[in-house]
Amino acid sequence: MLTYRDGQVNNTSCEVPTESSELSDYNLFSSHSALQDALAREGAAADHEALTALGARLGSAAMFALGDAANRNPPQLRAFDRFGARRDEVEFHPAWHELLRRLIAEGLHTGPWAQPRPGAHVARAAGYMLWAEIENGTQCPATMSYGAVPALAPASAEFAPWLKLLMSREYDACFAPASGKRGVLIGMGMTERQGGSDVRTNTTRAMPVAARGPGREYRLTGHKWFLSAPMCDAFLVLAQADGGLSCFLVPRFLPDGSVNALQLQRLKDKVGNRSNASSEVEFQGAHGLLVAEEGRGIPTILTMGVYTRLDNAVATAGLMRQCVAQAIHHARHRRAFGRRLAEQPLMLNVLADLALECEAAVMLAMRLARAFDGLDDENATLLRRLLTPVAKYWICKRAPTVCAEAMEVLGGNGYVEEGPIARRFRESPLNSIWEGSGNIMCLDVLRALTREPATRAVLGELLAAARGSDPRYDRFLGALLAQLDGAADAEQRARDLTQRIALAVQAALYLVHGPSASCEAFLASRIAVAPPAAFGTLPGDESDFAALTARILAA
Ligand SMILES: Cc1cc2nc3c(=O)[nH]c(=O)nc-3n(C[C@H](O)[C@H](O)[C@H](O)COP(=O)(O)OP(=O)(O)OC[C@H]3O[C@@H](n4cnc5c(N)ncnc54)[C@H](O)[C@@H]3O)c2cc1C
C-alpha cells in the first residue's frame, strides 16, 4: 500500500494482513480422519501409534523445506569427466539424498518384505501416502525397489545378495559396486523409443556370454528411452533373447568392480517430478543376469509392475490430500467479502466436494493395499488383479482436476511456484502416464475380467455387501453387473466400465463403513448422477459440508 507522509511516498504493503498462513508443522496422520479410519478398517489398526509418530515427523516444516529444495534444484547429468572419459553419473542436491535417507530409514521402500506380518502392506501404504504429501520424486526409486523384491524372490540364488541389500534400511548414495554397499535400490528399463505400452516391440538384444538360463550372464545391446532414477544400483531390463522377450538384472558395476556399459545420453526435461532424474540410456554390451526363463520377460517385470501400480494409486491419494488440505487451510484463514472463505456457502461446497473425492481415493487405495496383504489367498489374488488397474486408472485420472481446483482455492497465490500447490499440480498427471497409461489400465481391467471368470464373482461379492442399503446404489449396481456381462467385447467402452467399477467399490465402502454424511454426498453426486466435471456441485447443507472437509483436515 502506498501512503504519503511528510512529503514522502512510503511503501507500507507489508503492513497489510495477508490473512492466511503456512500449513506445515502439523501431524499429517492425526489430522487425517479418512486415513486413520481406512488403516483400521483394512487390518492395520495396530500401526496407528507408529503412523501418528510418522505423521509428526513428516509434517514438520523441515520436511516440507527438503521437498521444495530437492525440486528447485534438479539433478545434473555428468556424462563425462573433464578429460572426456565417461562418468555416466547423476549429481543430486543434498536434499534429495536426505529425503531418500529418511524414506529408507522409515522402511517405506521394502518394509513389508523385510518384516512380513498381517497388515504390513496396508501400514506401509498409509505411510507411503503420507510421504507422497511431502515429496514424490523420491518415491520413484523406492516404489521400483518395493516391486523388485517379488520379481527377484522366486529367481535363482544369484539374486539373494541383492534381496538382502534391498531390505536394508540404510541409504548408501556411493557410486560403487553393490557388494560393498550398506543398501541398494533397483530401477526398471522397459520403454524404448518405439513403444512403452507395447513392450513386445523392444529391440534391445541379449546374447549369452556362455551358457543360457536363469542366473546366467548375458550381454545387452540397445537402448531405453526412459530409465528413471539412473543412480539405482541395478535395473530390471527387458531385452530380446533367442527365447523371446526376457528380463535381466543389469547392475551399474561389473563383478570385477568396473563400471557396467550403461551410457546415460540425456536427462529428460520433465513437466514435474523434477527432483528425480529420468534418463535416456544406451547399453553397449552391458552385463546382465537373466532373471527367469528366456521368453518370460513380460510376466516377470509385471510382477514388479503390479506393486508399482499399487503405489501409483496410493501416492496419488496422498498427493491429492496435501493439495486439498492446503486448500481447506487457506480457506479457513483467508477472508473475502467480510467472511472467511470457508464460511462462504459456495466455497464450502467446493471444499467439501474436493474432500469427498480425496476421501474416496484414500478408501479405494487402502482397500487395494489390503488385497496385497492376502498374497496367498485366492480371492485376494483375484481382487488384486482387478482392483489394481481400476484404482490406478480412476484415482490418477481424478488427481489433476482435484489439484487444479485446490490451486484455485488459493486464488492467484495458488499459481505461484513459491506456494505449496504448483509443484504438486505439475506432478499430478504423471502417475496416470507411467507404469501403464490410462487406456492400458482399462484394457487390463477387461483382461482381468475375461481371462479369469471367477474375478467377476469376487467383485460381485465385494459389491453385494452394500446391496439393499440404498436404492440409488442398487440401481447402479444392477446396471454395472449387466455391463460386466458384455465386458469381453467392450474395448471402446473400457474407460466407462473401469470408472463404474471404481465408483461402485467406493460407494460400497461408504455404505458399509460410513461416515453417513460422506456416504450420502457420494451417492447423491457420483452414483445417482455422473461424477461432477467441476467440483462444488454437491447437494446437501453447510453442516454436512463442514463435516466432509474435517475428514481431510481436522478443524
Ligand atoms: C517421467 C517419466 C519417467 C519414466 N520412467 C520410466 C522408467 O524408469 N522405466 C521405463 O521403462 N519407462 C519409464 N517411463 C515410460 C512410461 O512408462 C511410458 O511413457 C508409458 O508406459 C507409455 O509408453 P509410451 O510413452 O511409449 O506411449 P505409447 O505406448 O505410445 O502410448 C501413447 C498413448 O496411447 C495409448 N495406447 C497405447 N496402446 C493403446 C491401445 N491398444 N488402445 C488404446 N490406447 C492405447 C496409451 O494409453 C497412451 O495414452 C517414464 C515415463 C515418464 C513420463
PDBQT file of the ligand as one rigid body, heavy atoms in Angstrom, charges set to zero:
ROOT
HETATM    1  C1  LIG A 601       8.744 -39.103 -16.046  1.00  0.00    +0.000 C 
HETATM    2  C2  LIG A 601       8.708 -40.471 -16.662  1.00  0.00    +0.000 A 
HETATM    3  C3  LIG A 601       9.555 -41.436 -16.181  1.00  0.00    +0.000 A 
HETATM    4  C4  LIG A 601       9.539 -42.713 -16.738  1.00  0.00    +0.000 A 
HETATM    5  N1  LIG A 601      10.389 -43.670 -16.227  1.00  0.00    +0.000 NA
HETATM    6  C5  LIG A 601      10.413 -44.888 -16.809  1.00  0.00    +0.000 A 
HETATM    7  C6  LIG A 601      11.320 -45.903 -16.344  1.00  0.00    +0.000 A 
HETATM    8  O1  LIG A 601      12.055 -45.714 -15.369  1.00  0.00    +0.000 OA
HETATM    9  N2  LIG A 601      11.347 -47.082 -16.982  1.00  0.00    +0.000 N 
HETATM   10  C7  LIG A 601      10.532 -47.344 -18.047  1.00  0.00    +0.000 A 
HETATM   11  O2  LIG A 601      10.610 -48.444 -18.579  1.00  0.00    +0.000 OA
HETATM   12  N3  LIG A 601       9.666 -46.423 -18.503  1.00  0.00    +0.000 NA
HETATM   13  C8  LIG A 601       9.582 -45.213 -17.909  1.00  0.00    +0.000 A 
HETATM   14  N4  LIG A 601       8.710 -44.263 -18.373  1.00  0.00    +0.000 N 
HETATM   15  C9  LIG A 601       7.952 -44.542 -19.570  1.00  0.00    +0.000 C 
HETATM   16  C10 LIG A 601       6.476 -44.784 -19.349  1.00  0.00    +0.000 C 
HETATM   17  O3  LIG A 601       6.253 -45.959 -18.626  1.00  0.00    +0.000 OA
HETATM   18  C11 LIG A 601       5.848 -44.799 -20.754  1.00  0.00    +0.000 C 
HETATM   19  O4  LIG A 601       5.955 -43.480 -21.269  1.00  0.00    +0.000 OA
HETATM   20  C12 LIG A 601       4.412 -45.248 -20.734  1.00  0.00    +0.000 C 
HETATM   21  O5  LIG A 601       4.338 -46.613 -20.410  1.00  0.00    +0.000 OA
HETATM   22  C13 LIG A 601       3.731 -45.026 -22.101  1.00  0.00    +0.000 C 
HETATM   23  O6  LIG A 601       4.516 -45.505 -23.147  1.00  0.00    +0.000 OA
HETATM   24  P1  LIG A 601       4.853 -44.576 -24.407  1.00  0.00    +0.000 P 
HETATM   25  O7  LIG A 601       5.384 -43.290 -23.893  1.00  0.00    +0.000 OA
HETATM   26  O8  LIG A 601       5.688 -45.331 -25.366  1.00  0.00    +0.000 OA
HETATM   27  O9  LIG A 601       3.453 -44.262 -25.053  1.00  0.00    +0.000 OA
HETATM   28  P2  LIG A 601       2.649 -45.202 -26.056  1.00  0.00    +0.000 P 
HETATM   29  O10 LIG A 601       2.826 -46.625 -25.700  1.00  0.00    +0.000 OA
HETATM   30  O11 LIG A 601       2.954 -44.773 -27.429  1.00  0.00    +0.000 OA
HETATM   31  O12 LIG A 601       1.152 -44.767 -25.708  1.00  0.00    +0.000 OA
HETATM   32  C14 LIG A 601       0.634 -43.481 -26.058  1.00  0.00    +0.000 C 
HETATM   33  C15 LIG A 601      -0.826 -43.429 -25.666  1.00  0.00    +0.000 C 
HETATM   34  O13 LIG A 601      -1.542 -44.409 -26.390  1.00  0.00    +0.000 OA
HETATM   35  C16 LIG A 601      -2.334 -45.200 -25.512  1.00  0.00    +0.000 C 
HETATM   36  N5  LIG A 601      -2.411 -46.563 -26.057  1.00  0.00    +0.000 N 
HETATM   37  C17 LIG A 601      -1.408 -47.422 -26.297  1.00  0.00    +0.000 A 
HETATM   38  N6  LIG A 601      -1.885 -48.580 -26.768  1.00  0.00    +0.000 NA
HETATM   39  C18 LIG A 601      -3.236 -48.458 -26.815  1.00  0.00    +0.000 A 
HETATM   40  C19 LIG A 601      -4.306 -49.315 -27.227  1.00  0.00    +0.000 A 
HETATM   41  N7  LIG A 601      -4.097 -50.564 -27.609  1.00  0.00    +0.000 N 
HETATM   42  N8  LIG A 601      -5.574 -48.835 -27.151  1.00  0.00    +0.000 NA
HETATM   43  C20 LIG A 601      -5.822 -47.591 -26.714  1.00  0.00    +0.000 A 
HETATM   44  N9  LIG A 601      -4.864 -46.742 -26.334  1.00  0.00    +0.000 NA
HETATM   45  C21 LIG A 601      -3.576 -47.174 -26.375  1.00  0.00    +0.000 A 
HETATM   46  C22 LIG A 601      -1.625 -45.130 -24.166  1.00  0.00    +0.000 C 
HETATM   47  O14 LIG A 601      -2.544 -45.326 -23.094  1.00  0.00    +0.000 OA
HETATM   48  C23 LIG A 601      -1.083 -43.711 -24.202  1.00  0.00    +0.000 C 
HETATM   49  O15 LIG A 601      -2.043 -42.810 -23.722  1.00  0.00    +0.000 OA
HETATM   50  C24 LIG A 601       8.677 -42.996 -17.816  1.00  0.00    +0.000 A 
HETATM   51  C25 LIG A 601       7.817 -42.010 -18.294  1.00  0.00    +0.000 A 
HETATM   52  C26 LIG A 601       7.811 -40.756 -17.721  1.00  0.00    +0.000 A 
HETATM   53  C27 LIG A 601       6.883 -39.710 -18.253  1.00  0.00    +0.000 C 
ENDROOT
TORSDOF 0
